Amino acid sequence: MANLDHQGDDCLIYPYACCTPGYGVFQYKKIRRLAHRFMCEQRNGPPPAPNFHAAHSCGNRRCVNPGHVSWKTQSDNQLDRRIHGTHNKTRRKITRMQADQVLSLKGLETAIETAARYGITESNVRLIQEGKTWRRDGTAHLWTPEEDAKLRQALSHGHPARAAAEIVGHSVGAVTGRMYRLKLRTQSGHHACKS
């Protein structure tokens, strides 16, 4: 709060605790907050829409200079990240440590922001944060007979794989893989992988 009127051009580095990806964190009114997002809200007001990112013009995650943070769409933020060289260049699988980081960001930022940070889909972020994949106890989430029945029903009603994934609560990749293993087809007769 003391730095809301900060006028310098240099980065203002957050000197306290950071979450694993490197963003400053603190507790405010009993809620854990990301420091740069809080600074953006204080300087620029609330985000124009819930899916807007508190983007750094400097590319430094620990920076809380109010002149360096602004609300941007995911695409604009990704463009900035490309310019700064801080983006994920390829979509890839994540490691156990990264999955734990994704889990630790639940409630601190939107699934869109977390997905962009790790180069994964929003759906994958939600599955990790709901404990359906990358469970902390090391067990895999296996398909239940009830989920298989939901999947069969969704397909019998003509839903494509993407819609079936929403209904069943798995990622599109998990659903298409399950459809392949169960030799299920969509109403149009196409195999799941082609939906």
Buried (B, 14 or more C-beta within 10 A) or exposed (E): EEBEEBEEEEBBEBEEEBBEBEBBBEEEEEEEBBBBBBBBBBBBEEBEEEEBBBBBBBBBBBBBBBBBBBBBBBEBBBBBBEEEEBBBEEEEEBEEEBBBBBBBBBEBBBBBBBBBBBBBBBBBBBBBBEEBBBBEEEEEBEBEEEBBEBBBEBBEEEBBBEBBBEBBBBBBBBBBBBBEEBEBBBEEEEBBEEB
